[in-house]
Amino acid sequence: MIERRPFGRTGHLSTATLFGAAALSRATQDEADRVLDILLEYGVNHIDVAARYGDAELRIGPWMAQHRQDFFLASKTGKRLYHDAREDIHRSLERLRVDTIDLIQLHALFHPDDWDLAMGPGGALEAVIEAREQGLVRFIGVTGHGWTIAAMHKRSLERFDFDSVLMPYNYVMHQNERYREDFDAVVRLCEERQVAVQTIKAIARGPWATTEKARTTWYQPLEEQGDIDRSVHWVLGRPGVFLNTAGDITLLPKILDAASRYSTRPADAAMLGMLEHQQVTTLFGLGPNSIR
């Protein structure tokens, strides 16, 4: 089974590895139901989905009739204005077949213009606050990608008392001095406020080198069990953080298997050896002070 950790101040003990339901965006219901069996086998009790993830919410909806009590259920809205975000939330409730979503997140809020819209008058933040007041959602979070997202999350936390954040975290990105400093700073702030920290892209190898993708992830993932073990164990070695699984259902058993066997964080030598052997690189281009 996978270790459980307090999910910020929500009162929920979530498995350290959360199910990233982007993996269900193009799945059939039969495929999704087999995924549910895997989640239950490993005791995963937290699902992270989004309105943008294709049919993922529709695939999860049938699970909720029997298993709503087994999962902390999170979704996201990528809309920036109040009315659009409000519609997104109600649509997610219908597609998920639930009365309440545990966590609603402002999705991919990394561009300053989007941030100004979502956080300003008539923005999406007003819609998620209203949904919480109406009992449609319980907690509110914010997510994002790229080199600047850790710094943007700090700005978001100064604007509103979010319950969770989500951002990339893997060994390659951590070698970037500025990203590491920004990541560490926002994690310290989250620890002070008991804000949950979710991470993504643990097993990212780099951008696809070909237009023909062998997996449903938008990036090329690591695939060998040993490499997945090292990458997952390195992320879980950071106290208090959560790892979201990759957006490919065929890789899910390998990731959960790795998480179930976590004991210690791999040494730098092991991680650097993997980076060299697999030619691992960053997904987001060369950021400031990037590793060479």
N, C-alpha and C positions, 0 to 999 in steps of 0.2 A: 504493500500500500504506500501511498505518497503522503509525505509529511503535510500537516496542516498548520497554517499560520494565521494570526489575527488579521483580518482584512480591514486595516485601518481602525476607525472608530465605529464601524458598522455593527460590531458585536458578533460578526460571523467568522467562524474558523474555516477559511477556504483552503483547499489543497494548494500547495505551493505551485503546482502546475495547473493552469486554468485552460479550459478547452476553448481554443480560438475557432469559432464556428464559421469563419470565412471558408473553412475547408468544405462546408456544405453548400456553397453557393451554386454549384452545378450538380449536386448529388441527387439521385433518385431517393424516394422515401425508403425503399428497401436498403439502399446503401446507408442512409442516415440511421436507420434502425440498428444496423450492425455496428455503427459507431457508438450508439447509445449503449449497447452491450459491452463494448470496450471500456467506455467511461465508467460504467457501474462495476466492472471487473477491477479497475484500479482505484475505485473510490473517489473519482473526480467529482467534485460537488459545486463547481462554478463554471457557468457558460458565459462566454463573451461573444455577442453577435452584433449586427448592425443593420440598419435599414438598407444600406447600400450593398449588402452581401448577397446579391442575387436572390435565390430562393431559400436562403439559410433559415430565415425566420419561419417560413412555411414548413420546412422540414422539422424544425424543433417543436412547432405547435402541437402535433399529435403526441409528443412525449409528455406534455404537461398534464394530460388527463390523469396519468398514473404517477408521474414523477415530479410534479411541481414542488413538493416538499423536500425533494432530494437535492435541489440545485438553487444556488444563488444565481439569479438570472439578470444579466446585464445586456443592454443594447445601446445603440448610438444614433444620433441624428447628425447628418452632415449639412443640414440647412442652417442658414445664417440669420434669417428673419423670423420674427415671432410666429406669424400665421403659418408659414411653411413648416417650422419646427413642431408647432402644435399638431398639425396634420400628420407629420411623421410619427409622433409619439402615439397618437390614437391608432394609426395604421399598424404600428408595431404591436400594440396590445391586441389588436384583432388577429394579426397573422400568428402571433405567439399563443393565442387563445388563453390569455391570462387577464386578471383584473388589475394586477400590479406588477410592475417591473422593479426589481430591487435596485438597479443602478442604471440611470440614463446618462450618457456621456456626449459632450460636444465633440464631434468627430473631426479629426485631422485639422485642428485649429493651430496651424503653424504660420500662415501668411498674415502679416500685419493688417492688410485690408480686410481679410475675413474676420480677424480678431476684433477690429473696430466695429464691424457690422454686428457680430454675434453678441458682443459685450455692451453695445450701445443701446440707446432708446429704441424700442421696437425690435430688439434683437432676440436671437434664439435663447439667450440666457433667461429672459423673461418667461419664455414658454416652459422651460424645464422647471423653473421655480414655481410657476403656477401649477404644473403637473404634480409637483411634490406637495403643494398646499392642498390639492384635491385628492391626495392619496393614491394617485395613479403611478407614481414612482416614489421610492423611499430615499434614494441618495443620488448625488449629482457628481459627475466626473468630467474630465477633459483628456483628450488624446491627441497624438500627433507624431510626425515623422521628421527626419532630417537633422542636420547638424545644429540648427538653432532651437530645436523644440524644448530642450531642457531649460534654456533661458526664457523661452516663451511661457513655459509652465510656471516659472517663478513669477512672471508678470501676471499670469492668470490667477495665481494664488493670492497675489496682492489685491486683485480686483474683486475676487469672490472666494468664499470659504469652501472650495471644492472638497469632496470626500475621497477622491481618487485621481491619480494621473496615470497616463500610459505613454511610454516612449521607447525607442530602440535601446538595446543594451546587449553588447556582445564583446568579445575580447578585442576584435579589430577596432571598433569604435572607441573602446576604452583607452586605446593607445594614443588617441588624439588628445593632446593636452588640454585644449580649450573645452572640448566636449566633456572630457573627464571632470574638469573643474566645475562646469555648469551642472553636469549630472550629479556630482557629489553635493553641490550646494543645494539643489532642489530636493535631493533625498534627505539632507539634514533638516530642511524646512518641513518636509513631510513627516519626518520622525517627531519633530517638536509639536506638530499639530495633529498627529495620529491620522495622517492621510495615507491611504493605501498607494503603493507604487507597483504598477504593472509594467512588464517589459515585453518587447517583441523582437523578432529577428535573431533569436539565439543561434539558430543553425544556418543563417545566411552564409553562403559561400561567395556570392557576388552577383552582378547582373548576368542575365542570360547572354551567352555569346552567340546564340542563334535564335532565329525567329520561331523555330520549332521547339516548344517547351515540353519536356518530358513529365513535368509536374504541374499542378494547378497553382503553385506559388508564383507570385509575380517576379520573384528573384530565384536564382539557382541555389538550391539548398545543398547542404552536406547530406550524404546518404548512407555512408558506412556507419555501422553501429558504434564503432569505437570513436569516430569523430563526433557523432551525435552525443555519445556519453560525455566526452570532454566538454563540449559546448554547453550542454544542459547543466552539467555539474558545476561548470565555472559560474554560470548565472545564479544557480541556486546557492552557491557559496557566498553570495552577498546577503547578509542577514536581513530578513524582513521583506525582500522583494518577491514578486510573483512572476512566473514565466508563462506567457501565452503560447500555446502550441501553434505549429505552422499551419498554413492554409492548404494542406494536402492530406486527405484521409488515409492514404497509403503509408504516410510517414508517421501518423499518429501512434501506432503501437510501439514504434522504435523510441519515440520521444517519451512516452509514458513509462516504457520499460526502463529507460535511462533514469527518469525521475524517481522511480520506485527503488532504484539501487543507489541513490545519492548518499554519500557519507562524508566526503571531503572535497574541497576545491582542488582541481588540478594545478600543478606547479607551472610557472611561466615557461619553463623549458618544454614541457609537454605541449602547451598551447602554441608556442612559437614553432615547434616542429610540425604541428598540424597545419598551421598557416602556410608554411613553406611547402609542405608535401602536397597540399590541396590547392595551393595558389589562391588562398582566400584573400578577398579584397573588400573594400567598402561598397555599399549600395548607392551611396549618395554623392559620388564624385569626391574629388579631393577637397577636404575642408581645411581650415587654418590649422597649421601645425600637424598635418596628417603624417602618419607613419610612412616611411620610405621603404 
